[in-house]
Amino acid sequence: MGIESEELPGGVVLRPAAPGDAEALCAAYVANRKHLEPWEPHRPEDFFTVAGQRIRLDERLRQFAEGRIVPWHLESEGRIVGAITLTGIILGPFRSAYLGYWIAADQQGRGLATAAVERVSRAARETVGLHRIEATTVVDNAGSQRVLEKCGFEPIGLAPRYLHINGAWRDHRMFQKILHDDDPQI
């Protein structure tokens, strides 16, 4: 799949995940552990190690090679400052995927999440060939909901106790973005 790198505001680069990213990913997750905690599942301690990130990254790249996910990283001055991923890619007549993303605490408010979601939405349509993207947010994650709405995602409902986040089953707001209504290229 021909996923290209693109420059975002402030010189941040949105690029495909690469095999050598484990150390930078580890540093990013360690630096943002408290910032991400309210929005993510509990992570085992080995998640916050280079070895743990290498295992996770290898698995993600294997899934990418199989066409099941597309992982990108946001990089600034040699460090990873965020990630955005299409997961659960289903082709055929459904042509849909889930979107997830995070931005480092010190990069908030710069429009990076919005720019990344817009570019990944374009790649989802033009490169991956998707019809639709779904995203969910914890009910009180107003910032992420604003990003999705700015990028053309529409709210489609509430999913009670949808994901186990930060130690509890949390309700999530569900969003979708229809990318086009063309016939699928099956």
Protein Blocks (a to p, Z undefined) as FASTA:
>chain_A
ZZdddddehhiacddddfklmmmmmmmmmmmmmmmmmmmccddfklmpfklmmmmmmmmm
mmmmnopaccddddeehiafbdcddehiaehjnopadddddddfklgonlmmmmmmmmmm
mmmmmmnopabdcddddfklmklmmmmmmnopacfbdcehkbccehiacddddddddfbj
cdcdZZ
